């Protein structure tokens, strides 16, 4: 059992084109993806397929070789990333549908007040954000944020920004979210080590972009609590339309502003249903993370033997997430009053909403493989070494450029990882993990009008476009810059 997914590498390059032609191929291939997504409004899945075709044709590769390379990348990505995304989404579905997520939020919010509320909201958003996709977390947290702002004298943005920051940072930096998983797979990084370093970076990044920035911007952008919770559906991170919408009761959302936190959680539960306890829900969320972290620690501290092998097996991402799902079926399923058929229905219902992101991730893996097999990554790596450009800085900058152009964090992660993948072969294990995190940070930079997450946040908080740019867009930029600064600091000590 290896510590990371092995990348698919071609036995030989699919083209013998020179450096100039390969650079032109990369530029035109990426430009095709950007234009098809940003201008033609194509789905990223189709844009990535066409972009890979343009890249292969311009690079002079035979059509058959380009197709073979693309399919190999799709297969390896789905095998290493798709399974983890599916298992993680199933845990998140049980957490949301059972009321476990609402229970965690309500239990923490109920115990804090005043100046501590922004910090509590950032912490609970980060915790809930571990297994949930960004947009699902927004749907679950927004009613609580609006309710707390309505019941207290704390400005809406002072608690809303920390909640969004907690969700966004976890989504961009910590597995098993799609972006970090794609970067880890593409770079052949160690998942356990990347998870540990990602959590280390996430804490100060959430603090800076959440409570600190939230307090700053709340004084400059006064925002009233909207009369009702808008139920705008959207894909904040390229995960397909209306991801996670099946797991939320719209009537509860619409009436959230008139209830206390406990009432919001318990209202509308059918006979025989009960809210999961706080600690069972928390421990269920944390189990996969703990198992993967224990594996990383065992690999660093234990000699080869039975004990280390046991930790490696239990901490394998598939095994860890499967263990978390099995525990969730008990703590968030049976103990919450679900029958076996209901539990199975919730788990099965987790898969349709993530179909979009699985397709995007798969096509992105194919695009990345064509980049690698054509030799584009090697050209970029050689140029970076000659120019003495840090691999971390290069990965962050490429991700920033693609993110701003397309609005898709997933596309930015996939493209940047494919371009800098050859550089990863020259780095040691901790640096490869940091490179994956640097790309993740870059993929969050300045969300604006071409990102569906921008409109999701705008509608839920009842803001104008200008207010959304000043708050959400700047917050995402703070996350990107602060997270990357943390990566650079870690690079000095690991």
C-alpha positions as CSV (number, residue, x, y, z in Angstrom):
1,X,0.0,0.0,0.0
2,X,1.7,3.2,-1.1
3,X,1.5,6.5,0.5
4,X,0.2,8.3,-2.5
5,X,-1.4,7.7,-5.8
6,X,1.1,6.8,-8.6
7,X,0.7,9.1,-11.6
8,X,0.2,7.9,-15.1
9,X,3.3,8.6,-17.1
10,X,3.7,7.9,-20.8
11,X,6.5,5.6,-21.8
12,X,7.7,8.2,-24.2
13,X,6.6,11.7,-25.4
14,X,3.6,11.7,-27.8
15,X,5.3,14.4,-29.8
16,X,8.9,15.4,-30.8
17,X,8.0,19.1,-31.2
18,X,10.5,21.7,-30.1
19,X,10.3,24.0,-27.2
20,X,8.7,26.9,-29.1
21,X,5.9,24.7,-30.5
22,X,5.2,23.1,-27.1
23,X,4.9,26.5,-25.5
24,X,2.5,27.6,-28.2
25,X,0.5,24.4,-27.8
26,X,0.2,24.9,-24.1
27,X,-0.8,28.6,-24.5
28,X,-3.4,27.8,-27.2
29,X,-4.8,24.8,-25.3
30,X,-5.2,26.7,-22.1
31,X,-6.6,29.7,-24.0
32,X,-9.2,27.4,-25.6
33,X,-10.3,26.2,-22.2
34,X,-10.5,29.7,-20.8
35,X,-12.4,31.1,-23.8
36,X,-14.9,28.2,-23.9
37,X,-15.6,28.6,-20.2
38,X,-15.5,32.3,-19.7
39,X,-16.8,33.6,-23.1
40,X,-18.8,30.7,-24.7
41,X,-20.1,29.6,-21.3
42,X,-19.4,26.0,-22.0
43,X,-19.4,23.5,-19.2
44,X,-15.8,22.9,-18.0
45,X,-16.1,19.2,-18.8
46,X,-16.5,19.9,-22.5
47,X,-14.0,22.8,-22.5
48,X,-11.3,20.6,-21.0
49,X,-11.8,17.9,-23.6
50,X,-11.6,20.4,-26.5
51,X,-8.7,22.1,-24.9
52,X,-6.8,18.8,-24.7
53,X,-7.5,18.3,-28.4
54,X,-6.2,21.7,-29.3
55,X,-3.1,21.1,-27.2
56,X,-2.4,17.8,-28.9
57,X,-3.0,19.0,-32.4
58,X,-0.8,22.1,-32.1
59,X,1.9,20.1,-30.4
60,X,2.0,17.8,-33.5
61,X,0.9,14.6,-31.6
62,X,-0.9,12.0,-33.6
63,X,-4.7,12.1,-32.9
64,X,-4.6,8.5,-31.6
65,X,-1.8,9.2,-29.2
66,X,-3.6,12.3,-27.9
67,X,-6.8,10.3,-27.3
68,X,-4.9,7.5,-25.6
69,X,-3.1,10.0,-23.3
70,X,-6.3,11.8,-22.5
71,X,-8.1,8.5,-21.6
72,X,-5.2,7.4,-19.4
73,X,-5.4,10.6,-17.5
74,X,-9.2,10.3,-17.1
75,X,-8.9,6.7,-15.8
76,X,-6.1,7.4,-13.3
77,X,-7.8,10.5,-11.9
78,X,-11.1,8.9,-11.4
79,X,-9.5,5.9,-9.8
80,X,-7.4,8.0,-7.4
81,X,-9.7,11.0,-6.8
82,X,-13.2,10.1,-7.9
83,X,-13.6,7.3,-5.3
84,X,-12.6,9.6,-2.5
85,X,-14.9,12.4,-3.6
86,X,-17.8,10.0,-3.6
87,X,-17.1,8.6,-0.2
88,X,-16.6,12.1,1.3
89,X,-19.9,13.3,-0.3
90,X,-21.8,10.4,1.3
91,X,-20.5,11.3,4.8
92,X,-21.5,14.9,4.1
93,X,-25.0,13.9,3.0
94,X,-25.6,11.9,6.2
95,X,-24.2,14.8,8.3
96,X,-26.5,17.3,6.5
97,X,-29.7,15.2,6.2
98,X,-29.6,13.9,9.8
99,X,-29.3,17.3,11.3
100,X,-25.9,16.6,12.6
101,X,-24.3,19.6,11.0
102,X,-27.0,21.9,12.3
103,X,-26.6,20.4,15.7
104,X,-22.9,21.1,15.7
105,X,-23.5,24.7,14.8
106,X,-26.3,25.3,17.2
107,X,-24.4,23.7,20.1
108,X,-21.4,25.9,19.7
109,X,-23.3,29.1,18.9
110,X,-25.5,28.6,21.9
111,X,-22.4,28.7,24.2
112,X,-20.8,31.9,23.0
113,X,-21.8,35.5,22.6
114,X,-20.5,38.9,21.8
115,X,-16.9,39.2,20.6
116,X,-16.4,35.4,20.6
117,X,-19.2,34.8,18.0
118,X,-17.0,35.5,14.9
119,X,-14.3,33.1,16.2
120,X,-16.9,30.5,17.1
121,X,-18.5,30.8,13.6
122,X,-15.1,30.4,11.9
123,X,-14.3,27.4,13.9
124,X,-17.6,25.6,13.4
125,X,-17.5,26.4,9.7
126,X,-14.1,24.8,9.4
127,X,-15.3,21.8,11.3
128,X,-18.5,21.4,9.3
129,X,-16.5,22.2,6.1
130,X,-14.3,19.1,6.5
131,X,-16.8,16.7,4.9
132,X,-19.1,19.1,3.1
133,X,-18.8,20.8,-0.3
134,X,-18.7,24.6,-0.1
135,X,-22.1,25.2,-1.4
136,X,-23.7,22.7,0.9
137,X,-22.0,24.3,3.9
138,X,-23.3,27.7,2.8
139,X,-26.9,26.3,2.6
140,X,-26.6,24.9,6.1
141,X,-24.8,27.8,7.8
142,X,-26.5,30.8,6.3
143,X,-29.7,30.4,8.3
144,X,-27.7,30.2,11.5
145,X,-25.6,33.3,10.5
146,X,-28.7,35.3,9.7
147,X,-30.5,34.2,12.9
148,X,-27.5,35.1,15.1
149,X,-27.1,38.5,13.5
150,X,-30.8,39.1,13.9
151,X,-30.9,38.2,17.6
152,X,-27.7,40.0,18.6
153,X,-26.1,43.4,17.9
154,X,-23.2,41.7,16.0
155,X,-23.0,43.0,12.4
156,X,-24.0,40.4,9.8
157,X,-20.6,40.5,8.0
158,X,-18.7,40.2,11.2
159,X,-20.0,36.6,11.6
160,X,-20.9,35.9,8.0
161,X,-17.3,36.4,6.7
162,X,-15.8,34.0,9.3
163,X,-18.3,31.4,8.3
164,X,-17.5,31.8,4.6
165,X,-13.8,31.8,5.3
166,X,-13.9,28.6,7.3
167,X,-15.7,26.8,4.5
168,X,-13.6,28.2,1.7
169,X,-10.2,27.5,3.3
170,X,-11.1,23.9,4.1
171,X,-12.5,23.5,0.6
172,X,-9.3,24.8,-1.0
173,X,-6.6,23.3,1.2
174,X,-7.7,20.2,3.0
175,X,-8.5,16.7,1.6
176,X,-11.0,15.1,0.9
177,X,-12.2,18.1,-1.0
178,X,-11.8,17.8,-4.8
179,X,-9.2,20.6,-5.3
180,X,-6.6,19.3,-2.9
181,X,-7.2,15.7,-4.0
182,X,-6.6,16.7,-7.7
183,X,-3.3,18.5,-6.8
184,X,-2.1,15.6,-4.6
185,X,-2.9,13.0,-7.3
186,X,-1.3,15.1,-10.1
187,X,1.9,15.8,-8.2
188,X,2.1,12.3,-6.6
189,X,2.2,14.0,-3.2
190,X,1.7,12.2,0.1
191,X,-1.9,12.7,1.1
192,X,-1.4,12.3,4.9
193,X,1.5,14.8,5.0
194,X,-0.4,17.2,2.8
195,X,-3.4,16.9,5.1
196,X,-1.3,17.6,8.1
197,X,0.4,20.6,6.5
198,X,-2.9,21.8,5.1
199,X,-4.5,21.9,8.6
200,X,-1.5,23.8,9.9
201,X,-1.9,26.4,7.1
202,X,-5.7,26.5,7.5
203,X,-5.7,27.7,11.1
204,X,-3.9,31.0,10.6
205,X,-5.5,31.5,7.2
206,X,-9.0,31.2,8.6
207,X,-8.1,33.5,11.5
208,X,-6.8,36.2,9.2
209,X,-9.5,36.0,6.5
210,X,-12.3,35.3,8.9
211,X,-12.6,37.1,12.3
212,X,-9.9,39.6,11.5
213,X,-10.9,40.6,8.0
214,X,-14.6,40.2,9.0
215,X,-14.2,42.8,11.8
216,X,-12.4,45.1,9.4
217,X,-14.9,44.9,6.5
218,X,-18.0,44.9,8.7
219,X,-17.3,48.5,9.7
220,X,-16.9,49.6,6.1
221,X,-19.7,47.7,4.4
222,X,-22.8,47.9,6.7
223,X,-25.2,45.2,5.7
224,X,-28.6,44.6,7.1
225,X,-30.0,41.1,7.6
226,X,-32.1,40.3,4.5
227,X,-35.9,39.8,5.2
228,X,-35.7,36.1,4.1
229,X,-33.1,33.6,3.2
230,X,-32.7,33.4,-0.6
231,X,-32.5,29.9,-1.8
232,X,-30.2,30.6,-4.8
233,X,-28.6,27.4,-6.0
234,X,-25.2,27.4,-7.5
235,X,-21.9,25.7,-7.9
236,X,-19.3,27.6,-5.8
237,X,-16.4,25.5,-6.9
238,X,-17.2,23.9,-10.2
239,X,-19.2,21.1,-8.7
240,X,-22.2,21.2,-11.0
241,X,-25.5,23.0,-10.7
242,X,-27.4,22.9,-7.5
243,X,-24.9,20.6,-5.8
244,X,-26.1,19.5,-2.4
245,X,-29.6,20.9,-2.9
246,X,-31.3,17.5,-2.2
247,X,-30.1,17.6,1.4
248,X,-31.8,20.7,2.6
249,X,-35.4,21.5,3.7
250,X,-36.3,24.7,1.9
251,X,-39.2,25.5,4.3
252,X,-36.8,25.3,7.2
253,X,-34.5,27.7,5.3
254,X,-37.3,30.1,4.5
255,X,-38.4,30.3,8.1
256,X,-35.0,30.2,9.8
257,X,-35.1,33.8,10.9
258,X,-38.0,33.3,13.3
259,X,-36.5,30.4,15.3
260,X,-33.9,29.8,17.9
261,X,-30.9,27.6,16.9
262,X,-32.3,24.4,18.6
263,X,-35.7,25.0,17.0
264,X,-34.1,25.4,13.6
265,X,-32.4,22.0,14.0
266,X,-35.4,20.1,15.5
267,X,-38.3,21.6,13.5
268,X,-40.0,19.4,11.0
269,X,-38.3,16.1,12.1
270,X,-40.6,13.2,11.3
271,X,-41.9,10.9,14.1
272,X,-39.1,8.6,15.2
273,X,-36.3,10.9,14.0
274,X,-33.9,12.5,16.5
275,X,-31.0,14.9,16.2
276,X,-27.5,13.2,16.5
277,X,-25.6,14.1,19.6
278,X,-22.9,16.8,19.3
279,X,-19.9,14.5,20.1
280,X,-21.0,11.6,17.9
281,X,-21.3,14.0,15.0
282,X,-18.0,15.6,15.6
283,X,-16.1,12.3,16.1
284,X,-17.7,11.0,12.9
285,X,-16.5,14.0,10.9
286,X,-13.0,13.7,12.4
287,X,-12.4,10.0,12.2
288,X,-11.1,9.9,8.5
289,X,-8.9,12.9,9.2
290,X,-7.4,11.3,12.4
291,X,-6.8,8.0,10.6
292,X,-5.0,9.7,7.7
293,X,-2.9,11.8,10.2
294,X,-2.0,8.8,12.2
295,X,-0.7,7.1,9.0
296,X,1.5,10.1,8.3
297,X,2.9,10.1,11.8
298,X,3.5,6.3,11.7
299,X,5.4,6.7,8.4
300,X,7.6,9.3,9.9
301,X,8.2,7.7,13.3
302,X,7.9,3.9,13.1
303,X,10.2,1.4,11.6
304,X,8.8,-1.1,9.0
305,X,6.7,-3.8,10.7
306,X,3.2,-4.9,11.6
307,X,2.2,-1.8,13.6
308,X,3.3,0.6,10.9
309,X,1.6,-1.6,8.2
310,X,-1.6,-1.5,10.2
311,X,-1.5,2.3,10.4
312,X,-0.8,2.5,6.7
313,X,-3.8,0.4,5.9
314,X,-6.2,2.1,8.2
315,X,-4.9,5.6,7.1
316,X,-5.2,4.8,3.4
317,X,-7.6,7.5,2.2
318,X,-10.1,5.0,0.8
319,X,-10.1,2.9,4.0
320,X,-10.2,6.0,6.2
321,X,-13.2,7.5,4.4
322,X,-14.9,4.1,4.2
323,X,-14.5,3.8,8.0
324,X,-15.9,7.3,8.4
325,X,-18.9,6.4,6.2
326,X,-19.6,3.1,8.1
327,X,-19.5,5.0,11.4
328,X,-21.7,7.8,9.9
329,X,-24.3,5.1,8.9
330,X,-24.6,4.3,12.6
331,X,-24.2,7.6,14.4
332,X,-25.9,9.8,11.8
333,X,-28.1,7.2,10.3
334,X,-29.5,4.5,12.6
335,X,-29.1,6.5,15.8
336,X,-30.8,9.5,14.1
337,X,-33.8,7.3,13.4
338,X,-33.2,6.4,9.8
339,X,-34.2,2.9,8.7
340,X,-31.8,0.9,6.5
341,X,-33.7,2.0,3.4
342,X,-33.6,5.6,4.4
343,X,-29.9,5.5,5.1
344,X,-29.3,3.9,1.8
345,X,-31.4,6.5,0.1
346,X,-29.5,9.4,1.6
347,X,-26.2,7.8,0.7
348,X,-27.4,7.2,-2.9
349,X,-28.7,10.7,-3.1
350,X,-25.2,12.1,-2.4
351,X,-24.0,10.9,-5.8
352,X,-26.1,12.7,-8.4
353,X,-25.2,16.2,-7.1
354,X,-21.5,15.5,-7.5
355,X,-21.7,14.1,-11.0
356,X,-20.7,17.5,-12.4
357,X,-17.5,17.7,-10.4
358,X,-16.5,14.1,-11.0
359,X,-16.8,14.8,-14.8
360,X,-14.8,18.0,-14.5
361,X,-12.1,16.3,-12.4
362,X,-11.9,13.4,-14.8
363,X,-11.6,15.6,-17.9
364,X,-9.1,17.8,-16.1
365,X,-7.0,14.7,-15.4
366,X,-7.1,13.9,-19.1
367,X,-6.0,17.5,-20.0
368,X,-3.3,17.3,-17.4
369,X,-2.0,14.0,-18.8
370,X,-1.8,15.4,-22.4
371,X,0.2,18.4,-21.0
372,X,2.6,16.0,-19.3
373,X,2.9,13.5,-22.2
374,X,3.4,16.2,-24.7
375,X,6.4,17.4,-22.7
376,X,5.0,20.9,-21.8
377,X,5.6,20.4,-18.2
378,X,9.2,19.5,-18.8
379,X,9.7,22.7,-20.8
380,X,8.2,24.8,-18.0
381,X,10.3,23.0,-15.4
382,X,13.5,23.6,-17.3
383,X,12.6,27.2,-17.8
384,X,11.8,27.7,-14.2
385,X,15.1,26.1,-13.1
386,X,17.0,28.3,-15.5
387,X,15.2,31.4,-14.3
388,X,15.6,30.3,-10.7
389,X,11.8,30.6,-10.1
390,X,10.5,28.8,-7.0
391,X,8.3,25.9,-7.8
392,X,5.9,27.1,-5.1
393,X,5.6,30.6,-6.6
394,X,5.2,29.2,-10.1
395,X,2.4,26.9,-9.0
396,X,0.6,29.6,-7.2
397,X,0.9,32.1,-10.0
398,X,-0.3,29.7,-12.7
399,X,-3.3,28.7,-10.5
400,X,-4.1,32.4,-9.9
401,X,-4.1,33.2,-13.6
402,X,-6.4,30.3,-14.5
403,X,-8.7,31.0,-11.5
404,X,-9.2,34.7,-12.4
405,X,-9.7,33.8,-16.1
406,X,-12.1,30.9,-15.8
407,X,-13.7,31.4,-12.3
408,X,-13.2,27.7,-11.6
409,X,-10.9,26.6,-8.7
410,X,-11.0,23.0,-10.0
411,X,-9.8,24.0,-13.5
412,X,-7.1,26.2,-12.0
413,X,-5.9,23.4,-9.8
414,X,-5.8,20.8,-12.5
415,X,-4.1,23.0,-15.1
416,X,-1.5,24.4,-12.6
417,X,-0.7,20.9,-11.3
418,X,-0.2,19.5,-14.8
419,X,2.2,22.4,-15.8
420,X,4.4,22.1,-12.7
421,X,4.2,18.3,-12.3
422,X,7.8,17.7,-13.6
423,X,9.1,20.1,-11.0
424,X,7.6,18.0,-8.3
425,X,10.0,15.2,-9.3
426,X,12.9,17.3,-8.2
427,X,11.5,18.2,-4.8
428,X,11.5,16.2,-1.5
429,X,8.3,14.8,0.0
430,X,7.4,17.8,2.2
431,X,8.0,20.3,-0.6
432,X,5.7,18.3,-3.0
433,X,3.0,18.6,-0.4
434,X,3.6,22.3,0.0
435,X,3.5,22.7,-3.8
436,X,0.0,21.1,-3.8
437,X,-1.0,23.6,-1.1
438,X,0.4,26.5,-3.0
439,X,-1.6,25.5,-6.0
440,X,-4.7,25.2,-3.8
441,X,-4.1,28.7,-2.4
442,X,-3.8,30.1,-5.9
443,X,-7.0,28.5,-7.0
444,X,-9.0,30.6,-4.5
445,X,-7.7,34.0,-5.6
446,X,-10.2,36.8,-6.3
447,X,-13.5,35.1,-7.0
448,X,-15.6,37.5,-9.2
449,X,-18.5,37.6,-11.6
450,X,-17.3,34.5,-13.6
451,X,-17.5,32.3,-10.5
452,X,-20.9,30.8,-9.6
453,X,-19.8,31.0,-5.9
454,X,-19.7,34.8,-6.2
455,X,-23.4,34.8,-7.1
456,X,-24.3,32.2,-4.5
457,X,-22.9,34.4,-1.7
458,X,-24.4,37.5,-3.2
459,X,-27.9,36.2,-3.3
460,X,-27.8,34.5,0.1
461,X,-26.6,37.6,1.9
462,X,-28.7,40.0,-0.2
463,X,-25.7,42.1,-1.3
464,X,-25.1,44.2,-4.4
465,X,-22.4,43.3,-6.9
466,X,-20.2,46.0,-5.5
467,X,-20.7,44.9,-1.9
468,X,-19.9,41.3,-2.9
469,X,-16.6,42.3,-4.6
470,X,-15.6,44.3,-1.5
471,X,-16.4,41.4,0.9
472,X,-16.4,38.0,-0.7
473,X,-13.9,38.7,-3.5
474,X,-11.5,40.4,-1.2
475,X,-11.9,37.7,1.4
476,X,-11.0,35.0,-1.2
477,X,-7.9,37.0,-2.1
478,X,-6.9,37.3,1.5
479,X,-7.2,33.6,1.8
480,X,-5.1,33.0,-1.2
481,X,-2.3,35.4,-0.2
482,X,-2.3,34.5,3.6
483,X,-2.4,30.8,2.8
484,X,0.5,31.1,0.3
485,X,2.5,33.1,2.9
486,X,2.0,30.3,5.4
487,X,3.2,27.8,2.7
488,X,6.3,29.8,2.2
489,X,6.9,29.9,6.0
490,X,6.5,26.2,6.3
491,X,8.9,25.7,3.4
492,X,11.6,27.3,5.6
493,X,11.2,24.8,8.4
494,X,10.1,21.4,6.9
